[in-house]
Amino acid sequence: MVVTIKKILLTLLLPIFILGGTMADELTTSDRLDIIDVMSSYARGIDTKDFDFYATIFSDDVEVNIIYDPNFRSGGKVTLKGKGEWVTYVKEAVSKYQSSQHMMGNPLIVYENGIAKVRTDIQATHYYKGAEQEKSTLWGNYNTHMQKENGKWKVIKHTLTSIGSD
């Protein structure tokens, strides 16, 4: 009888341990991997200039804030509201680049009240089309908030803080 109860408990609890927990205030391992995929898709979408793909990771009413350091685009803050406005801004910004490479560090994920808050360090190198300037590199971090919409993680708020550039 005791062995049967242990087997039942083990059968019920093992998936929770393997998946990283399934309680409402925790993320499963699968959720964490999906969130990491969203951040990787962010870089892929920009670097391949596949803006249709890029747009799929954002909610329709996403809010984006960019805080540039004084050496990149003369500094300042840009705030954009909505997926359309954001994707248009990115298209225009990267149109002057022949190519770019966004390298991101490991995302640090905190989950609170249905929102995954992700901090990711970034190094973005941009190779210009013209000969005026060969390339520029921006260092900083992303603070990205995601929420599940129809079973998929979507970016609902995104902040890029530039900490330096050349």
Backbone as JSON Lines, residues from 0, in Angstrom:
{"i":0,"aa":"M","n":[0.82,-1.19,0.0],"ca":[0.0,0.0,0.0],"c":[0.86,1.26,0.0]}
{"i":1,"aa":"V","n":[1.9,1.32,0.87],"ca":[2.78,2.47,0.95],"c":[3.54,2.64,-0.37]}
{"i":2,"aa":"V","n":[3.97,1.53,-0.95],"ca":[4.69,1.58,-2.22],"c":[3.78,2.14,-3.31]}
{"i":3,"aa":"T","n":[2.51,1.75,-3.33],"ca":[1.56,2.23,-4.33],"c":[1.35,3.74,-4.19]}
{"i":4,"aa":"I","n":[1.19,4.23,-2.97],"ca":[1.02,5.67,-2.75],"c":[2.26,6.43,-3.22]}
{"i":5,"aa":"K","n":[3.45,5.91,-2.94],"ca":[4.68,6.55,-3.39],"c":[4.73,6.59,-4.91]}
{"i":6,"aa":"K","n":[4.34,5.51,-5.57],"ca":[4.34,5.46,-7.03],"c":[3.36,6.49,-7.61]}
{"i":7,"aa":"I","n":[2.19,6.59,-6.99],"ca":[1.19,7.55,-7.46],"c":[1.71,8.98,-7.3]}
{"i":8,"aa":"L","n":[2.26,9.29,-6.13],"ca":[2.81,10.63,-5.9],"c":[3.95,10.93,-6.86]}
{"i":9,"aa":"L","n":[4.83,9.96,-7.06],"ca":[5.95,10.16,-7.98],"c":[5.44,10.4,-9.4]}
{"i":10,"aa":"T","n":[4.43,9.65,-9.8],"ca":[3.85,9.81,-11.13],"c":[3.22,11.19,-11.29]}
{"i":11,"aa":"L","n":[2.6,11.7,-10.25],"ca":[1.96,13.01,-10.32],"c":[2.95,14.16,-10.22]}
{"i":12,"aa":"L","n":[3.98,14.01,-9.42],"ca":[4.93,15.1,-9.18],"c":[6.08,15.16,-10.18]}
{"i":13,"aa":"L","n":[6.46,14.04,-10.76],"ca":[7.6,14.02,-11.68],"c":[7.43,14.99,-12.85]}
{"i":14,"aa":"P","n":[6.28,15.03,-13.51],"ca":[6.14,16.01,-14.62],"c":[6.32,17.45,-14.16]}
{"i":15,"aa":"I","n":[5.88,17.77,-12.95],"ca":[6.05,19.14,-12.44],"c":[7.52,19.47,-12.27]}
{"i":16,"aa":"F","n":[8.29,18.53,-11.73],"ca":[9.72,18.76,-11.57],"c":[10.42,18.87,-12.91]}
{"i":17,"aa":"I","n":[10.05,18.04,-13.85],"ca":[10.68,18.04,-15.18],"c":[10.33,19.32,-15.94]}
{"i":18,"aa":"L","n":[9.09,19.75,-15.87],"ca":[8.65,20.93,-16.62],"c":[8.94,22.24,-15.9]}
{"i":19,"aa":"G","n":[9.46,22.18,-14.7],"ca":[9.81,23.4,-14.0],"c":[8.65,24.03,-13.25]}
{"i":20,"aa":"G","n":[7.59,23.29,-13.04],"ca":[6.46,23.81,-12.29],"c":[5.36,24.29,-13.21]}
{"i":21,"aa":"T","n":[4.14,24.15,-12.76],"ca":[3.01,24.57,-13.59],"c":[2.04,25.45,-12.82]}
{"i":22,"aa":"M","n":[2.48,25.96,-11.7],"ca":[1.59,26.81,-10.92],"c":[1.43,28.15,-11.63]}
{"i":23,"aa":"A","n":[0.37,28.85,-11.31],"ca":[0.05,30.11,-12.0],"c":[1.14,31.16,-11.85]}
{"i":24,"aa":"D","n":[1.9,31.11,-10.77],"ca":[2.93,32.13,-10.56],"c":[4.32,31.66,-10.98]}
{"i":25,"aa":"E","n":[4.37,30.59,-11.74],"ca":[5.65,30.06,-12.23],"c":[5.59,29.82,-13.73]}
{"i":26,"aa":"L","n":[6.74,29.81,-14.35],"ca":[6.84,29.48,-15.76],"c":[7.32,28.04,-15.9]}
{"i":27,"aa":"T","n":[6.81,27.37,-16.88],"ca":[7.31,26.03,-17.17],"c":[8.62,26.17,-17.95]}
{"i":28,"aa":"T","n":[9.35,25.1,-18.02],"ca":[10.57,25.09,-18.83],"c":[10.22,25.38,-20.29]}
{"i":29,"aa":"S","n":[9.11,24.85,-20.74],"ca":[8.66,25.1,-22.12],"c":[8.39,26.58,-22.35]}
{"i":30,"aa":"D","n":[7.74,27.24,-21.37],"ca":[7.51,28.69,-21.48],"c":[8.83,29.44,-21.56]}
{"i":31,"aa":"R","n":[9.76,29.09,-20.71],"ca":[11.07,29.76,-20.71],"c":[11.75,29.62,-22.07]}
{"i":32,"aa":"L","n":[11.72,28.43,-22.62],"ca":[12.33,28.21,-23.94],"c":[11.61,29.01,-25.02]}
{"i":33,"aa":"D","n":[10.28,29.1,-24.93],"ca":[9.51,29.89,-25.9],"c":[9.86,31.37,-25.79]}
{"i":34,"aa":"I","n":[10.04,31.86,-24.57],"ca":[10.41,33.26,-24.35],"c":[11.8,33.54,-24.93]}
{"i":35,"aa":"I","n":[12.73,32.63,-24.72],"ca":[14.07,32.76,-25.3],"c":[13.98,32.76,-26.82]}
{"i":36,"aa":"D","n":[13.11,31.93,-27.39],"ca":[12.91,31.91,-28.84],"c":[12.38,33.25,-29.35]}
{"i":37,"aa":"V","n":[11.51,33.9,-28.6],"ca":[11.0,35.21,-29.0],"c":[12.16,36.2,-29.09]}
{"i":38,"aa":"M","n":[13.03,36.2,-28.09],"ca":[14.17,37.12,-28.11],"c":[15.12,36.8,-29.27]}
{"i":39,"aa":"S","n":[15.34,35.53,-29.55],"ca":[16.17,35.15,-30.7],"c":[15.5,35.56,-32.0]}
{"i":40,"aa":"S","n":[14.19,35.44,-32.06],"ca":[13.44,35.85,-33.25],"c":[13.52,37.35,-33.47]}
{"i":41,"aa":"Y","n":[13.6,38.1,-32.39],"ca":[13.77,39.54,-32.48],"c":[15.03,39.85,-33.3]}
{"i":42,"aa":"A","n":[16.14,39.24,-32.91],"ca":[17.41,39.47,-33.62],"c":[17.33,38.95,-35.06]}
{"i":43,"aa":"R","n":[16.79,37.77,-35.23],"ca":[16.69,37.19,-36.58],"c":[15.87,38.08,-37.51]}
{"i":44,"aa":"G","n":[14.74,38.59,-37.01],"ca":[13.88,39.42,-37.85],"c":[14.57,40.68,-38.34]}
{"i":45,"aa":"I","n":[15.31,41.33,-37.43],"ca":[16.03,42.55,-37.83],"c":[17.19,42.22,-38.76]}
{"i":46,"aa":"D","n":[18.0,41.24,-38.38],"ca":[19.22,40.94,-39.14],"c":[18.93,40.39,-40.53]}
{"i":47,"aa":"T","n":[17.81,39.7,-40.71],"ca":[17.45,39.19,-42.04],"c":[16.54,40.16,-42.79]}
{"i":48,"aa":"K","n":[16.11,41.22,-42.1],"ca":[15.17,42.21,-42.66],"c":[13.87,41.54,-43.1]}
{"i":49,"aa":"D","n":[13.47,40.51,-42.37],"ca":[12.2,39.84,-42.61],"c":[11.17,40.45,-41.66]}
{"i":50,"aa":"F","n":[10.6,41.56,-42.09],"ca":[9.75,42.34,-41.2],"c":[8.37,41.71,-40.99]}
{"i":51,"aa":"D","n":[7.92,40.89,-41.91],"ca":[6.67,40.15,-41.69],"c":[6.87,39.17,-40.53]}
{"i":52,"aa":"F","n":[7.98,38.45,-40.55],"ca":[8.31,37.54,-39.45],"c":[8.52,38.33,-38.16]}
{"i":53,"aa":"Y","n":[9.27,39.4,-38.24],"ca":[9.58,40.23,-37.08],"c":[8.3,40.71,-36.39]}
{"i":54,"aa":"A","n":[7.32,41.12,-37.17],"ca":[6.07,41.66,-36.61],"c":[5.3,40.6,-35.81]}
{"i":55,"aa":"T","n":[5.52,39.33,-36.09],"ca":[4.74,38.28,-35.42],"c":[5.05,38.15,-33.93]}
{"i":56,"aa":"I","n":[6.16,38.72,-33.47],"ca":[6.51,38.54,-32.05],"c":[5.9,39.63,-31.16]}
{"i":57,"aa":"F","n":[5.24,40.62,-31.75],"ca":[4.71,41.75,-30.98],"c":[3.18,41.7,-30.88]}
{"i":58,"aa":"S","n":[2.67,42.19,-29.74],"ca":[1.23,42.38,-29.63],"c":[0.86,43.6,-30.47]}
{"i":59,"aa":"D","n":[-0.39,43.71,-30.83],"ca":[-0.83,44.83,-31.67],"c":[-0.61,46.18,-31.0]}
{"i":60,"aa":"D","n":[-0.72,46.22,-29.67],"ca":[-0.61,47.5,-28.96],"c":[0.7,47.62,-28.18]}
{"i":61,"aa":"V","n":[1.76,47.02,-28.7],"ca":[3.07,47.08,-28.04],"c":[3.51,48.53,-27.82]}
{"i":62,"aa":"E","n":[4.2,48.75,-26.71],"ca":[4.8,50.05,-26.43],"c":[6.31,49.86,-26.45]}
{"i":63,"aa":"V","n":[7.01,50.69,-27.21],"ca":[8.46,50.58,-27.33],"c":[9.1,51.9,-26.95]}
{"i":64,"aa":"N","n":[10.14,51.81,-26.12],"ca":[10.94,52.97,-25.73],"c":[12.39,52.69,-26.07]}
{"i":65,"aa":"I","n":[13.03,53.65,-26.68],"ca":[14.44,53.53,-27.01],"c":[15.15,54.72,-26.36]}
{"i":66,"aa":"I","n":[16.17,54.41,-25.59],"ca":[16.95,55.45,-24.93],"c":[18.36,55.35,-25.49]}
{"i":67,"aa":"Y","n":[18.67,56.26,-26.41],"ca":[19.97,56.24,-27.08],"c":[21.01,56.98,-26.26]}
{"i":68,"aa":"D","n":[22.25,56.48,-26.29],"ca":[23.34,57.22,-25.67],"c":[23.72,58.37,-26.61]}
{"i":69,"aa":"P","n":[24.42,59.41,-26.12],"ca":[24.71,60.59,-26.94],"c":[25.52,60.3,-28.21]}
{"i":70,"aa":"N","n":[26.26,59.19,-28.26],"ca":[27.07,58.88,-29.44],"c":[26.29,58.16,-30.54]}
{"i":71,"aa":"F","n":[25.07,57.73,-30.28],"ca":[24.3,56.99,-31.28],"c":[23.02,57.76,-31.57]}
{"i":72,"aa":"R","n":[22.87,58.17,-32.81],"ca":[21.72,58.95,-33.25],"c":[21.49,60.2,-32.4]}
{"i":73,"aa":"S","n":[22.56,60.78,-31.93],"ca":[22.55,62.02,-31.15],"c":[21.85,61.89,-29.8]}
{"i":74,"aa":"G","n":[21.66,60.69,-29.34],"ca":[21.05,60.49,-28.03],"c":[19.56,60.75,-28.05]}
{"i":75,"aa":"G","n":[18.98,60.79,-26.87],"ca":[17.56,61.08,-26.74],"c":[16.73,59.83,-26.57]}
{"i":76,"aa":"K","n":[15.43,60.05,-26.44],"ca":[14.48,58.97,-26.22],"c":[13.43,58.99,-27.33]}
{"i":77,"aa":"V","n":[13.08,57.79,-27.78],"ca":[12.03,57.62,-28.77],"c":[10.97,56.7,-28.15]}
{"i":78,"aa":"T","n":[9.7,57.08,-28.26],"ca":[8.6,56.24,-27.78],"c":[7.66,55.98,-28.94]}
{"i":79,"aa":"L","n":[7.32,54.72,-29.12],"ca":[6.44,54.32,-30.22],"c":[5.31,53.46,-29.64]}
{"i":80,"aa":"K","n":[4.14,53.6,-30.21],"ca":[2.96,52.85,-29.74],"c":[2.37,52.06,-30.89]}
{"i":81,"aa":"G","n":[2.21,50.77,-30.68],"ca":[1.57,49.9,-31.67],"c":[2.58,49.2,-32.56]}
{"i":82,"aa":"K","n":[2.22,47.99,-32.96],"ca":[3.09,47.17,-33.79],"c":[3.41,47.84,-35.12]}
{"i":83,"aa":"G","n":[2.43,48.42,-35.77],"ca":[2.65,49.06,-37.07],"c":[3.67,50.19,-37.0]}
{"i":84,"aa":"E","n":[3.51,51.05,-36.0],"ca":[4.43,52.18,-35.84],"c":[5.86,51.67,-35.55]}
{"i":85,"aa":"W","n":[5.96,50.65,-34.69],"ca":[7.27,50.11,-34.33],"c":[7.96,49.45,-35.52]}
{"i":86,"aa":"V","n":[7.27,48.6,-36.23],"ca":[7.89,47.89,-37.36],"c":[8.29,48.88,-38.46]}
{"i":87,"aa":"T","n":[7.48,49.89,-38.69],"ca":[7.83,50.93,-39.67],"c":[9.11,51.66,-39.24]}
{"i":88,"aa":"Y","n":[9.22,51.99,-37.97],"ca":[10.42,52.66,-37.44],"c":[11.65,51.79,-37.66]}
{"i":89,"aa":"V","n":[11.54,50.5,-37.36],"ca":[12.69,49.59,-37.52],"c":[13.07,49.47,-39.0]}
{"i":90,"aa":"K","n":[12.09,49.33,-39.88],"ca":[12.36,49.25,-41.33],"c":[13.17,50.47,-41.8]}
{"i":91,"aa":"E","n":[12.72,51.65,-41.39],"ca":[13.41,52.88,-41.79],"c":[14.81,52.95,-41.18]}
{"i":92,"aa":"A","n":[14.94,52.54,-39.92],"ca":[16.24,52.61,-39.24],"c":[17.26,51.69,-39.89]}
{"i":93,"aa":"V","n":[16.85,50.49,-40.25],"ca":[17.82,49.53,-40.8],"c":[17.98,49.65,-42.32]}
{"i":94,"aa":"S","n":[17.2,50.5,-42.97],"ca":[17.3,50.65,-44.42],"c":[18.66,51.2,-44.86]}
{"i":95,"aa":"K","n":[19.35,51.9,-43.97],"ca":[20.66,52.44,-44.31],"c":[21.79,51.43,-44.1]}
{"i":96,"aa":"Y","n":[21.45,50.27,-43.57],"ca":[22.47,49.24,-43.32],"c":[22.46,48.18,-44.41]}
{"i":97,"aa":"Q","n":[23.65,47.81,-44.81],"ca":[23.79,46.66,-45.71],"c":[23.43,45.4,-44.94]}
{"i":98,"aa":"S","n":[23.9,45.34,-43.71],"ca":[23.59,44.21,-42.84],"c":[23.8,44.62,-41.39]}
{"i":99,"aa":"S","n":[23.32,43.76,-40.5],"ca":[23.51,43.99,-39.07],"c":[23.61,42.65,-38.37]}
{"i":100,"aa":"Q","n":[24.16,42.69,-37.17],"ca":[24.23,41.48,-36.35],"c":[23.91,41.87,-34.92]}
{"i":101,"aa":"H","n":[22.83,41.32,-34.4],"ca":[22.42,41.55,-33.02],"c":[22.82,40.33,-32.2]}
{"i":102,"aa":"M","n":[23.78,40.51,-31.33],"ca":[24.22,39.42,-30.46],"c":[23.66,39.7,-29.07]}
{"i":103,"aa":"M","n":[22.98,38.7,-28.52],"ca":[22.33,38.89,-27.24],"c":[22.86,37.92,-26.2]}
{"i":104,"aa":"G","n":[22.97,38.42,-24.98],"ca":[23.36,37.58,-23.87],"c":[22.2,36.73,-23.4]}
{"i":105,"aa":"N","n":[22.45,35.92,-22.41],"ca":[21.4,35.06,-21.86],"c":[20.3,35.91,-21.24]}
{"i":106,"aa":"P","n":[19.04,35.63,-21.59],"ca":[17.95,36.4,-21.02],"c":[17.71,36.02,-19.56]}
{"i":107,"aa":"L","n":[17.49,37.03,-18.74],"ca":[17.11,36.81,-17.34],"c":[15.61,37.02,-17.26]}
{"i":108,"aa":"I","n":[14.88,36.0,-16.86],"ca":[13.42,36.03,-16.92],"c":[12.83,36.01,-15.51]}
{"i":109,"aa":"V","n":[11.96,36.97,-15.25],"ca":[11.2,37.02,-14.01],"c":[9.72,37.01,-14.41]}
{"i":110,"aa":"Y","n":[8.93,36.24,-13.7],"ca":[7.51,36.11,-14.04],"c":[6.65,36.62,-12.89]}
{"i":111,"aa":"E","n":[5.81,37.61,-13.19],"ca":[4.93,38.21,-12.18],"c":[3.57,38.53,-12.79]}
{"i":112,"aa":"N","n":[2.53,38.03,-12.16],"ca":[1.15,38.37,-12.55],"c":[0.87,38.18,-14.03]}
{"i":113,"aa":"G","n":[1.33,37.08,-14.59],"ca":[1.06,36.77,-15.99],"c":[1.96,37.47,-16.99]}
{"i":114,"aa":"I","n":[2.94,38.22,-16.51],"ca":[3.87,38.94,-17.38],"c":[5.27,38.38,-17.19]}
{"i":115,"aa":"A","n":[5.9,38.0,-18.28],"ca":[7.31,37.6,-18.25],"c":[8.14,38.84,-18.52]}
{"i":116,"aa":"K","n":[9.02,39.18,-17.58],"ca":[9.9,40.34,-17.74],"c":[11.3,39.82,-18.02]}
{"i":117,"aa":"V","n":[11.82,40.23,-19.18],"ca":[13.07,39.66,-19.68],"c":[14.1,40.76,-19.84]}
{"i":118,"aa":"R","n":[15.26,40.56,-19.23],"ca":[16.39,41.49,-19.42],"c":[17.44,40.76,-20.23]}
{"i":119,"aa":"T","n":[17.84,41.37,-21.35],"ca":[18.81,40.76,-22.25],"c":[19.86,41.79,-22.62]}
{"i":120,"aa":"D","n":[21.13,41.46,-22.42],"ca":[22.2,42.35,-22.87],"c":[22.32,42.24,-24.38]}
{"i":121,"aa":"I","n":[22.73,43.34,-25.02],"ca":[22.77,43.4,-26.49],"c":[24.05,44.05,-26.97]}
{"i":122,"aa":"Q","n":[24.58,43.51,-28.06],"ca":[25.63,44.16,-28.84],"c":[25.17,44.1,-30.28]}
{"i":123,"aa":"A","n":[24.89,45.24,-30.86],"ca":[24.38,45.31,-32.23],"c":[25.41,46.02,-33.11]}
{"i":124,"aa":"T","n":[25.87,45.32,-34.11],"ca":[26.81,45.9,-35.07],"c":[26.06,46.14,-36.37]}
{"i":125,"aa":"H","n":[26.2,47.35,-36.9],"ca":[25.5,47.76,-38.12],"c":[26.54,48.1,-39.19]}
{"i":126,"aa":"Y","n":[26.42,47.48,-40.35],"ca":[27.33,47.73,-41.47],"c":[26.59,48.58,-42.5]}
{"i":127,"aa":"Y","n":[27.1,49.79,-42.71],"ca":[26.42,50.77,-43.55],"c":[26.58,50.47,-45.03]}
{"i":128,"aa":"K","n":[25.62,50.91,-45.82],"ca":[25.66,50.74,-47.27],"c":[26.69,51.66,-47.9]}
{"i":129,"aa":"G","n":[26.74,52.91,-47.46],"ca":[27.63,53.89,-48.06],"c":[29.03,53.81,-47.48]}
{"i":130,"aa":"A","n":[29.96,54.49,-48.14],"ca":[31.36,54.48,-47.7],"c":[31.65,55.54,-46.64]}
{"i":131,"aa":"E","n":[30.67,56.4,-46.34],"ca":[30.87,57.47,-45.37],"c":[31.28,56.93,-44.01]}
{"i":132,"aa":"Q","n":[30.63,55.88,-43.58],"ca":[30.95,55.22,-42.32],"c":[30.81,53.72,-42.56]}
{"i":133,"aa":"E","n":[31.83,52.96,-42.18],"ca":[31.81,51.52,-42.45],"c":[30.83,50.77,-41.55]}
{"i":134,"aa":"K","n":[30.93,51.04,-40.23],"ca":[30.06,50.33,-39.3],"c":[29.95,51.1,-37.99]}
{"i":135,"aa":"S","n":[28.97,50.71,-37.2],"ca":[28.83,51.22,-35.84],"c":[28.39,50.05,-34.96]}
{"i":136,"aa":"T","n":[28.75,50.13,-33.7],"ca":[28.35,49.11,-32.74],"c":[27.67,49.79,-31.56]}
{"i":137,"aa":"L","n":[26.58,49.22,-31.13],"ca":[25.83,49.73,-30.0],"c":[25.8,48.65,-28.92]}
{"i":138,"aa":"W","n":[26.05,49.05,-27.69],"ca":[25.96,48.14,-26.54],"c":[24.83,48.62,-25.66]}
{"i":139,"aa":"G","n":[24.11,47.7,-25.08],"ca":[23.03,48.09,-24.19],"c":[22.28,46.89,-23.69]}
{"i":140,"aa":"N","n":[21.02,47.12,-23.33],"ca":[20.18,46.02,-22.87],"c":[18.74,46.26,-23.27]}
{"i":141,"aa":"Y","n":[18.04,45.16,-23.4],"ca":[16.61,45.17,-23.64],"c":[15.91,44.8,-22.34]}
{"i":142,"aa":"N","n":[14.86,45.5,-22.02],"ca":[13.93,45.1,-20.98],"c":[12.6,44.89,-21.69]}
{"i":143,"aa":"T","n":[12.22,43.63,-21.78],"ca":[11.09,43.23,-22.62],"c":[10.04,42.54,-21.76]}
{"i":144,"aa":"H","n":[8.8,43.0,-21.88],"ca":[7.69,42.36,-21.17],"c":[6.89,41.57,-22.19]}
{"i":145,"aa":"M","n":[6.56,40.33,-21.82],"ca":[5.79,39.45,-22.7],"c":[4.59,38.88,-21.96]}
{"i":146,"aa":"Q","n":[3.57,38.59,-22.74],"ca":[2.36,37.98,-22.21],"c":[1.87,36.97,-23.25]}
{"i":147,"aa":"K","n":[1.22,35.92,-22.77],"ca":[0.67,34.95,-23.71],"c":[-0.6,35.48,-24.34]}
{"i":148,"aa":"E","n":[-0.65,35.39,-25.67],"ca":[-1.84,35.74,-26.45],"c":[-2.14,34.55,-27.35]}
{"i":149,"aa":"N","n":[-3.29,33.96,-27.17],"ca":[-3.67,32.78,-27.95],"c":[-2.6,31.7,-27.92]}
{"i":150,"aa":"G","n":[-2.03,31.49,-26.73],"ca":[-1.06,30.41,-26.54],"c":[0.36,30.74,-26.97]}
{"i":151,"aa":"K","n":[0.61,31.95,-27.45],"ca":[1.95,32.35,-27.91],"c":[2.43,33.54,-27.11]}
{"i":152,"aa":"W","n":[3.71,33.56,-26.78],"ca":[4.3,34.7,-26.07],"c":[4.46,35.86,-27.05]}
{"i":153,"aa":"K","n":[3.96,37.02,-26.66],"ca":[4.05,38.23,-27.49],"c":[4.66,39.35,-26.66]}
{"i":154,"aa":"V","n":[5.46,40.18,-27.32],"ca":[6.06,41.34,-26.67],"c":[4.98,42.41,-26.52]}
{"i":155,"aa":"I","n":[4.76,42.85,-25.27],"ca":[3.76,43.89,-25.02],"c":[4.42,45.22,-24.67]}
{"i":156,"aa":"K","n":[5.68,45.17,-24.21],"ca":[6.43,46.38,-23.89],"c":[7.91,46.06,-24.09]}
{"i":157,"aa":"H","n":[8.62,46.99,-24.7],"ca":[10.03,46.73,-25.03],"c":[10.81,48.03,-24.85]}
{"i":158,"aa":"T","n":[11.89,47.97,-24.09],"ca":[12.75,49.14,-23.89],"c":[14.17,48.76,-24.23]}
{"i":159,"aa":"L","n":[14.77,49.54,-25.13],"ca":[16.2,49.42,-25.43],"c":[16.89,50.57,-24.74]}
{"i":160,"aa":"T","n":[17.86,50.25,-23.9],"ca":[18.68,51.28,-23.27],"c":[20.1,51.12,-23.78]}
{"i":161,"aa":"S","n":[20.55,52.1,-24.51],"ca":[21.91,52.1,-25.06],"c":[22.86,52.6,-23.98]}
{"i":162,"aa":"I","n":[23.92,51.84,-23.72],"ca":[24.89,52.25,-22.7],"c":[26.2,52.74,-23.31]}
{"i":163,"aa":"G","n":[26.34,52.59,-24.61],"ca":[27.53,53.06,-25.29],"c":[27.51,52.66,-26.75]}
{"i":164,"aa":"S","n":[28.29,53.34,-27.55],"ca":[28.37,53.02,-28.97],"c":[29.65,53.64,-29.54]}
{"i":165,"aa":"D","n":[30.0,53.11,-30.71],"ca":[31.13,53.72,-31.43],"c":[30.74,53.99,-32.86]}
